Amino acid sequence: MDIKSEANERLKAIVFLVLSAVMWSLGGLLIKSVDSNPLAIAGVRSAISAAIILIATGRPKLSWSPSQIGASLAYTGMVILFVAATKNTTAANAILLQYTAPVYVTFLGAWLLKEKVRLLDWVTVAVVMAGMVLFFIEDIGTGGMLGNILAAGSGVSFALFTVLMRMQKKGSPIGSVILGNILTALIGLPFLFNDMPDAKGWLYLAVLGTLQLGIPYILYSNAIKHVTALEASLIPVIEPILNPVWVLIFLGEAPGYLALIGGAVVLTAVTLRCIIPLRQSRHSSSY
């Protein structure tokens, strides 16, 4: 591939990452707009997403390895817990608490991938945990505590999913996404019969499965091949920033001041954790 073609591929990849993050950010608004059981919402969304990904990528290579099965189970936990969290707390709390996943990746990576934990990692963990405390303090006695706990669980599941996907470098990681969507559909769809959404709800579910989950995963899997680690880490930050914005604009749901401060702390800590090592490696490589 010549330099011009490579530059065009990189530009296209950046556009794909931005589009993926924007489409992911619609999750809070769409989930809150569907009047149905959270498990039913997760099940329908994943059933549609699995179909979209299968159509776009073809039959996946299934090795049934421990990492592939583990990643599919973690994905199932991640999407179910996130939908349930969004129904039980503010959209801002749900997405920002899920975004604590890189903190758990630090420890899981050290355990499963034998990656070294540095001082910067410990500092990031401490700062993020302090930010999380602000979410829980604000929702004591307000009914949002359950949603915050579910969102934190979604963050742990997201971290497990990330590490187990990373363990499939030479395999077919998209297979875990498809299996996870199928398992989520099997778990969630039975709940649909006792809590059917209305016509608008079905429209929102269709958008959730295609535009918010299926298509972004296809774009992201293509984009990741042509961007730097820094770009792949930072561009998706658009999602936790835009997610509560859409809910505020269209549904009037606003997070509290402490949650906003906590979210800013979490986003800043995780972003700096991504940037600093890459800047250090670039600086050292220039000598």
C-alpha positions as CSV (number, residue, x, y, z in Angstrom):
1,M,0.0,0.0,0.0
2,D,1.5,3.4,-1.0
3,I,1.6,6.4,1.3
4,K,-1.4,8.1,-0.3
5,S,-3.6,5.0,0.0
6,E,-2.4,4.5,3.6
7,A,-3.3,8.1,4.5
8,N,-6.7,7.7,2.9
9,E,-7.3,4.5,4.9
10,R,-6.2,6.2,8.1
11,L,-8.5,9.2,7.5
12,K,-11.4,6.8,6.7
13,A,-10.6,4.9,9.9
14,I,-10.8,8.1,12.0
15,V,-14.1,8.9,10.5
16,F,-15.3,5.4,11.3
17,L,-14.2,5.8,14.9
18,V,-16.0,9.1,15.3
19,L,-19.2,7.7,13.7
20,S,-19.0,4.6,16.0
21,A,-18.7,6.7,19.1
22,V,-21.5,9.0,18.1
23,M,-23.8,6.0,17.4
24,W,-22.9,4.3,20.6
25,S,-23.7,7.5,22.5
26,L,-27.4,7.2,21.4
27,G,-27.8,4.2,23.8
28,G,-29.0,6.2,26.9
29,L,-31.6,8.2,25.0
30,L,-33.0,5.2,23.1
31,I,-33.0,2.8,26.0
32,K,-34.9,5.3,28.2
33,S,-37.4,5.8,25.4
34,V,-38.5,2.2,25.3
35,D,-41.1,1.3,27.8
36,S,-40.3,-2.4,28.4
37,N,-38.3,-4.7,30.7
38,P,-34.5,-4.0,30.6
39,L,-33.8,-7.7,29.8
40,A,-36.3,-7.6,26.9
41,I,-34.7,-4.4,25.6
42,A,-31.2,-6.0,25.8
43,G,-32.4,-9.2,24.1
44,V,-34.1,-7.5,21.1
45,R,-31.2,-5.1,20.6
46,S,-28.7,-8.0,20.6
47,A,-30.8,-10.2,18.4
48,I,-30.9,-7.4,15.7
49,S,-27.2,-6.6,16.2
50,A,-26.2,-10.3,15.8
51,A,-28.1,-10.4,12.5
52,I,-26.5,-7.2,11.2
53,I,-23.0,-8.3,12.1
54,L,-23.5,-11.8,10.6
55,I,-24.8,-10.3,7.3
56,A,-21.8,-7.9,7.1
57,T,-19.0,-10.2,8.2
58,G,-20.3,-13.6,7.2
59,R,-20.0,-16.8,9.3
60,P,-17.5,-16.3,12.1
61,K,-14.6,-18.6,12.9
62,L,-15.6,-20.2,16.2
63,S,-12.7,-21.9,18.1
64,W,-14.7,-22.3,21.3
65,S,-11.5,-21.5,23.2
66,P,-11.8,-20.4,26.8
67,S,-11.0,-16.8,25.8
68,Q,-13.7,-16.7,23.1
69,I,-16.3,-18.2,25.4
70,G,-15.2,-16.0,28.3
71,A,-15.4,-12.8,26.1
72,S,-18.9,-13.7,24.9
73,L,-20.0,-14.2,28.5
74,A,-18.4,-10.9,29.6
75,Y,-20.1,-9.1,26.6
76,T,-23.5,-10.5,27.7
77,G,-23.0,-9.3,31.2
78,M,-21.8,-5.9,29.9
79,V,-24.8,-5.2,27.7
80,I,-27.5,-6.5,30.0
81,L,-26.1,-4.6,33.0
82,F,-25.7,-1.4,31.0
83,V,-29.3,-1.5,29.8
84,A,-30.6,-2.3,33.3
85,A,-28.4,0.5,34.8
86,T,-29.7,3.1,32.3
87,K,-33.2,2.2,33.3
88,N,-32.4,2.6,37.0
89,T,-30.1,5.7,37.2
90,T,-29.3,8.7,34.9
91,A,-27.8,8.1,31.5
92,A,-24.7,10.1,32.6
93,N,-24.1,7.9,35.7
94,A,-24.6,4.7,33.6
95,I,-22.1,5.5,30.9
96,L,-19.5,7.2,33.1
97,L,-19.4,4.4,35.6
98,Q,-19.1,1.9,32.7
99,Y,-16.2,4.0,31.5
100,T,-14.2,3.0,34.7
101,A,-13.4,-0.2,32.8
102,P,-9.8,0.8,32.0
103,V,-9.1,0.8,35.8
104,Y,-10.2,-2.9,36.0
105,V,-8.2,-3.7,32.8
106,T,-5.1,-2.6,34.7
107,F,-5.5,-5.4,37.2
108,L,-7.0,-8.0,34.9
109,G,-4.2,-7.3,32.4
110,A,-1.5,-7.9,35.1
111,W,-3.3,-11.2,36.1
112,L,-4.3,-12.7,32.8
113,L,-1.9,-11.0,30.3
114,K,1.1,-10.6,32.7
115,E,1.3,-6.9,32.0
116,K,3.2,-4.8,34.5
117,V,1.3,-2.4,36.8
118,R,3.1,0.9,37.1
119,L,2.8,3.8,39.5
120,L,0.7,5.7,37.0
121,D,-1.8,2.9,37.0
122,W,-2.1,3.0,40.8
123,V,-2.6,6.8,40.7
124,T,-5.2,6.4,38.0
125,V,-7.1,3.8,40.1
126,A,-7.1,6.0,43.1
127,V,-8.4,9.0,41.2
128,V,-11.1,7.1,39.4
129,M,-12.3,5.4,42.6
130,A,-12.5,8.9,44.2
131,G,-14.6,10.0,41.2
132,M,-16.9,7.0,41.6
133,V,-17.5,7.8,45.2
134,L,-19.2,11.1,44.1
135,F,-21.8,9.2,42.1
136,F,-22.8,7.0,45.0
137,I,-22.8,9.7,47.6
138,E,-25.3,11.8,45.5
139,D,-27.7,8.9,45.0
140,I,-27.9,7.6,48.6
141,G,-31.6,7.6,49.3
142,T,-32.7,8.8,45.8
143,G,-33.4,5.4,44.3
144,G,-30.5,5.6,41.9
145,M,-28.2,3.4,44.0
146,L,-29.2,0.2,42.2
147,G,-28.5,1.7,38.8
148,N,-25.1,2.8,39.9
149,I,-24.2,-0.6,41.2
150,L,-25.4,-2.2,37.9
151,A,-23.4,0.4,35.9
152,A,-20.2,-0.4,38.0
153,G,-20.8,-4.1,37.2
154,S,-21.1,-3.2,33.6
155,G,-17.7,-1.6,33.8
156,V,-16.2,-4.7,35.3
157,S,-17.8,-6.8,32.5
158,F,-16.5,-4.4,29.9
159,A,-13.0,-4.8,31.3
160,L,-13.2,-8.6,31.3
161,F,-14.5,-8.4,27.7
162,T,-11.6,-6.1,26.6
163,V,-8.9,-8.4,28.1
164,L,-10.4,-11.6,26.8
165,M,-10.7,-10.0,23.3
166,R,-7.1,-9.0,23.5
167,M,-6.2,-12.7,24.2
168,Q,-7.6,-13.6,20.8
169,K,-5.1,-11.6,18.7
170,K,-4.6,-14.6,16.4
171,G,-8.1,-15.8,16.4
172,S,-11.5,-14.4,15.5
173,P,-12.6,-11.9,18.2
174,I,-15.7,-10.8,16.3
175,G,-17.0,-14.3,17.0
176,S,-17.2,-13.5,20.7
177,V,-19.3,-10.4,19.9
178,I,-21.7,-12.5,17.8
179,L,-21.9,-15.3,20.5
180,G,-22.4,-12.7,23.2
181,N,-25.3,-11.1,21.2
182,I,-26.9,-14.5,20.6
183,L,-26.7,-15.4,24.3
184,T,-28.1,-12.0,25.3
185,A,-31.0,-12.5,22.9
186,L,-31.7,-16.0,24.3
187,I,-31.7,-14.6,27.9
188,G,-33.7,-11.4,27.2
189,L,-36.3,-12.3,24.5
190,P,-38.6,-14.4,26.8
191,F,-39.1,-11.3,29.0
192,L,-40.5,-9.5,25.9
193,F,-43.8,-11.4,26.0
194,N,-44.9,-10.1,29.3
195,D,-43.8,-6.5,28.6
196,M,-44.4,-5.7,25.0
197,P,-43.3,-2.2,23.9
198,D,-45.6,0.1,21.8
199,A,-45.1,1.0,18.1
200,K,-42.6,3.7,19.0
201,G,-40.8,1.3,21.3
202,W,-40.3,-1.2,18.5
203,L,-38.9,1.6,16.3
204,Y,-36.4,2.6,19.0
205,L,-35.5,-1.1,19.4
206,A,-34.8,-1.4,15.7
207,V,-32.5,1.7,15.9
208,L,-30.8,0.3,19.0
209,G,-30.0,-3.0,17.3
210,T,-28.8,-1.6,14.0
211,L,-27.5,2.0,14.4
212,Q,-26.5,1.9,18.1
213,L,-24.9,-1.5,18.3
214,G,-24.6,-3.5,15.1
215,I,-23.2,-1.0,12.7
216,P,-20.7,0.7,15.1
217,Y,-19.1,-2.7,16.0
218,I,-18.6,-3.3,12.2
219,L,-17.1,0.1,11.7
220,Y,-14.9,-0.1,14.8
221,S,-13.5,-3.6,13.9
222,N,-12.4,-2.1,10.5
223,A,-11.1,1.1,11.9
224,I,-8.9,-0.4,14.6
225,K,-6.5,-1.8,11.9
226,H,-5.5,1.7,10.6
227,V,-5.2,4.0,13.6
228,T,-2.8,4.6,16.4
229,A,-3.4,3.3,19.9
230,L,-3.8,6.9,21.0
231,E,-6.6,7.6,18.5
232,A,-8.3,4.3,19.3
233,S,-8.2,5.2,23.0
234,L,-9.3,8.8,22.8
235,I,-11.8,9.1,20.0
236,P,-14.4,6.8,21.7
237,V,-14.4,9.3,24.6
238,I,-17.0,11.1,22.5
239,E,-19.5,8.4,23.7
240,P,-19.6,9.2,27.4
241,I,-19.6,12.9,26.7
242,L,-22.5,12.8,24.2
243,N,-24.6,10.1,25.8
244,P,-26.0,12.3,28.7
245,V,-26.2,15.3,26.3
246,W,-28.8,13.6,24.1
247,V,-30.8,12.5,27.1
248,L,-30.7,16.0,28.6
249,I,-31.8,17.6,25.2
250,F,-34.6,15.2,24.4
251,L,-35.8,13.9,27.7
252,G,-34.7,16.7,30.1
253,E,-32.8,14.3,32.4
254,A,-29.9,16.1,34.1
255,P,-27.3,14.5,36.3
256,G,-26.5,16.1,39.7
257,Y,-23.6,18.3,40.3
258,L,-21.6,15.7,42.3
259,A,-22.2,13.2,39.5
260,L,-20.9,15.7,36.9
261,I,-17.8,16.4,39.0
262,G,-17.3,12.6,39.4
263,G,-17.7,12.1,35.6
264,A,-15.2,14.8,34.9
265,V,-12.7,13.2,37.3
266,V,-13.2,9.8,35.7
267,L,-12.9,11.0,32.1
268,T,-9.8,13.1,32.9
269,A,-8.0,10.3,34.7
270,V,-8.7,7.6,32.1
271,T,-7.8,10.0,29.2
272,L,-4.5,11.0,30.8
273,R,-3.8,7.3,31.5
274,C,-4.1,6.7,27.8
275,I,-2.0,9.8,26.7
276,I,0.9,9.8,29.1
277,P,2.5,6.4,28.3
278,L,2.1,7.0,24.5
279,R,3.8,10.4,24.8
280,Q,6.6,8.9,26.9
281,S,7.2,6.1,24.4
282,R,7.2,8.6,21.5
283,H,9.7,10.9,23.4
284,S,12.0,8.0,24.2
285,S,11.9,6.7,20.6
286,S,13.0,10.0,19.2
287,Y,16.4,9.7,20.8
